[in-house]
Amino acid sequence: MLYPAYVHIGDDKHAYGVTIPDFPGCFSAADDWEDLPHMIQEAAEVYFEGEDIPVPAPTSLEQLATNPEYQGGVWLLVDIDLAKLKLKARRVNITMSENLLHEIDRYAEQYHMTRSGLLAQAAEQYIHRKQSA
């Protein structure tokens, strides 16, 4: 999912600093522009690791552009892979037909997955596809 990241411009002596406004207190840095996306992904993973907090929707750049906190740098939209965030798992109960449950279990076994893992992955892909449409 694309999240805005604010880049504080570096120089020969200072790295590029990055703030991710949608994740309060989450920041990163890199010496080179090319390293920023990787470092931002890593910072997001550390920020959410084991936490029981919801992942917020991205704030629009239009909302952030007028914020006086963010002056003198540049905005970068970074595709943060939310599937890599190791959030605290939560147990849920769902109801579905026995036939569908059997198909899910058969598929999960065939691909060496758990039922929960398959359902979570399918839901993430479905949501991402709908949001991209």
Secondary structure, DSSP 8 states (H G I E B T S, - for coil): -EEEEEEE---SSS-EEEE-TTSTT-EEEESSGGGHHHHHHHHHHHHHTT----------HHHHHT-TTS-SSEEEEEE--GGG-------------HHHHHHHHHHHHHTT--HHHHHHHHHHHHHHHHHH-
